[in-house]
């Protein structure tokens, strides 16, 4: 008779195999989709076939505008995939409690940007090997992993660069769904890749000395990403806490930085997404009860820009 540990190991091995198989499916779908030279990336907006203009760089601007309570919602009981199936793709009945705004009644009019908690050194993270984290989940359901591996902007940094790459990596891509529930056609999304500094590679004393600098950097990167989303016509951002996994950031620090960044672009609707209710409760508590990061008011020593890699119109 198999022990509980043996059964658990078998289930874990089977789950990993399924994730690897899904990564292979996403890779094949991405190659086929992105290599179609006759296709141009456009928002899934009924009656509109306009290709969005490409911005080479962004100049950061700050405002005192505050985010309206109705433009922020929290989704912790559902997986990221469920959020997209309900909101991006129009599946399921509208849920007024989500506070997604007027476009929730017409999901096809929503233009989604997806934050990606990036590995600063390894494009796509471990999405091909069955690793489980936010970037890997996004990669296996979209073109992100494949696109990140073929990034031409040199955004990713070499191993050992603790602070990680500067700016946001912005890509026009597609949400593919899954092998069992593929989207036909795939849904256009705007990816906002951001990388937090790796606290886990620092000693507690060293991190305390660099904490404010790391938070300022993440704030500037996030502002660049959100402004890119706004300039490209996005209406919603699927937001996630950055650096809170193996990188060792506290949820309170991550949320305080992102809240300050979101306040500079209040026209977007931000939907916080987490894979479990416990994590979402922590995010929600930090949002409403935690401090808001106070960015430096002086000139930025290293102005951030969004690094674009778009599939140009043929």
Secondary structure, DSSP 4 states (H G I P E B T S, - for coil): ---HHHHHHHHHHHHHHHHHHHHHHHHHHHHHHHT-TT-------TT--PPPPPPS------------GGGEEEE-SS-HHHHIIIIIS--S---GGG---GGGGGGGG--EEEEEE--SSSTTTTTTTT--SHHHHHHHTBSHHHHHHT-SS--SPPTT-TT--SSEEEEEEEEEE-SSSEEEEEEEEEEEEE----GGGS-HHHHHHHHHHHHHHHHHHHHHHHHHHHHTT--EEEE--SS-STT---HHHHHHHHHHHHTT-TTSEEEEE-SSHHHHHHHHHHHHHS-------S--TT---EEEE-----
